[in-house]
């Protein structure tokens, strides 16, 4: 995508290149809170799963679920 954009813009006269730049800056400012990098580094936060699991696990934890008995049969 970037290559296509650069090739297209490179063929424009200088005045239009300036307009493209202004428009790109306008879009970046307008959407600055919603823009996400292509490869965002997700940082882990401690405690986000607190209360999701109960320890110790129940004795039947490894037993097949009722819903899957017909597939296991």
N, C-alpha and C positions, 0 to 999 in steps of 0.2 A: 504494500500500500504506500509506504513512504517513498519508494522509488518512483511509483507512478505519479505521485504528487510532485516530487522534485522535477521529474521530466516535464510535466505539464507546465509548472511554474517557470522553469528555465526558458521556455519558449515565449513567455509573455514579455511585453515591453516593460521598462523600469517602472513606469507609473502604475501599471496594473500589478506588478510585483509588490509595490508599496500597499496597494489596496488589499491584496491577499494577506500580507503581513498584518495589517490592521484588523482584518476580519478574523484571522487566526487568534490574535491576541484577545479580541472581543469574545470569541467562543471559549477560550481558555479561562477568562475571567468569569464569564457567565456560568460555567460549569465546574469551577474550581472545587466545589464541595462534593461533586459527584464523580470527578475523574479518578480513576483507579489505575495505577501502573500495570503494565502487562504481567509482571512477575512480582506482585507485592510480597514482601516478607511478612508472614504472619507470625506475630509474637505470641507465645503461649502465656496465659495468665493462670497463676495458681489459684485453685479453689473454684473454678468454673463448674466443675462436676460434683461439687460437694452435695451430699444428700441423694445422689442418683443411685448409689449402690449401697446395699446393706451388707455389712459383714458381721458375723461369719455367714457364708453362703448356706442356703438350706441343703439338707441332706440329699434331696432329689434334684439338685441342680443339673446333673449330667443326664438325667432321664429324658427320653423323647417327649415332646409336647403332644398333648391330645390331638391338636390340629394336624399333626404330621403322621399320625399312626397309620392312616391309609396308604401313605407313600412308603412307609418303612416296612410294611407288611409282607 
